[in-house]
Amino acid sequence: MERQVKDRATSQPIWIDRVVLVLEAVQDFIIISLCVGLFSVMVLQLRAMFLSLLPPLNFQVVTADILFVLILVELFRLLIIYLQEQRVSIAVAIEVAIVSVLREVIVKGVLEIPWTQTLSACAFLLVMGILLVIRIWARSIGEQT
């Protein structure tokens, strides 16, 4: 009777462990669905990118498409890392944020963006770069100890 109510190792009711397992399976299914959807969007974007390479060639559109595909690839990589390790990779998330901001700046053109938005984009990129450096520094200190 004691075993049905509580698991002695964790001192939790056994049904909680089962609920957690079911919720983790549902979460994995959601992530897999996101991966399939993201992969489909990547294929459609690649098709559009190759069609934009046909004359007349607009370099701004081609560059925007290429950067968008890179963002999608990084998001796909983030989801794969989550499925494998059950954690969000901070470095990949920061890289996605950096590439996204740079894509917007390139698509709109630096000279056409108001100076306040340019300044805020620069501040954001600076903070993201500092976060990447801190993450690398913290990892190197963690490996030394």
N, C-alpha and C positions, 0 to 999 in steps of 0.2 A: 504494500500500500504506500509506503514511503517513497518508492521509486516513481510511482505515477505522479505524485504531487511535486517532488523536487528532485533534481539531479544533484547529487552530493558534491560533485566537483565544482559546479558553478553556482549552486544554491539558488537556482532559478527554476520555475516550473518548466516541465518538459515541453509543454505546448508552445511556450515562447520561442524555443529553439526552432520548432517546426514553422512557426509563423515567420521568423526571420529568414529561414531558408526559402520559403515561398516568395517572400518579398524580394530577396536577392535574385531569384530566378526571374521574377517579373521585371526587375530593374535591368538585368542582363538582356532580356528580350527587347526592352525599350531601346537600349543602346545598340543592339544589333539592327533594329528597325531604323534607327537614325543612321547607322553605317550604310545600310542598303539605300536609303533615300539620298544620302550625301553622295554616294557613288553614282547614283542615277543623275544627280545634278551635275556632277563632274563630267560625265559622258556627254550630256547635253551642252555643257559649256565648251567642252573641247570641240564639238561639232560646230558650234557658233563661232569659235575662235578660228577654226580652219576656213570657214566660209568668209570670215572677215579678212582673210589673207588674200582673197581674190581682188583683182583691180576694181575700182580705184582703192588704193591702199591708204588707210587712215592709221597712222602710227599711234595716235593717242588711244584709239579704240583697241588696237592690237595689244598695246602695253597694258591697258586696263584689263583685258581678257586674260592675259598671261598672269598678271598679279592676282586676279580673282581665282584662277585655277590653283595657284600656289597657296592661297588662303584656304581653299577647299581641301587641298592635300594635307595641310597642317592640321585642320580640324579633323580630318579622317584619322590622321596619326594620333591625335589627342584621344579620340574615341577608342582606337585600338589599344593604346596604352592603358586606358581606363578598363577595358575588358580584361587585359592580361594581368594588371597589377591591382585593380580595384582602387585606384587613386587617380587624381587629376595631376598631370605633369605641369607644374608651374612654369617651367622653362618654355614648353611648347605653347602654353596659353599666352605668355608674354610675347613670344615670337609672332603669334597670330595677331595680337594687338598692334605690334609694331608694323607688320606688313600691311595691315588694314589701314592704318593712318597714312602710311606712305603711299598706298594705292590711291586714297582719296586726294592727297596732295598732287600726285602725278596726273590723275584724271582731270582735276579741275584746273591745274596749272598754278604754279606758285605766284605768278604775277596777278592772277585773277582772284585770288583769295584775299579777303580783307586781312589787314595786318593783325587784328586781334585774334582771328582764327589761326593765322600762321604762328603767332606767339604762343597760343595755347597748344597747338600741335607740337611745337618745339619743346615746350615744358613737359607735355605728356611723354614724348619720346625720350627726353632726358630722364624722367622718373622710371620709365620702363627699362632703359639701359642700366640705371643704377640698381634696379631690382635684379636684373640678370647678373650683374657683377657681384652683388651681395649674395645671391644664390650660389654662384660658383665659389666665392670666398668661403661661405659657410660649409659647403660640401668639402672643400680642401681641408678646412680645419677639422671637420668630422672624421676625415680619413686619417689625419695625423694622430688623432687620439685613440 
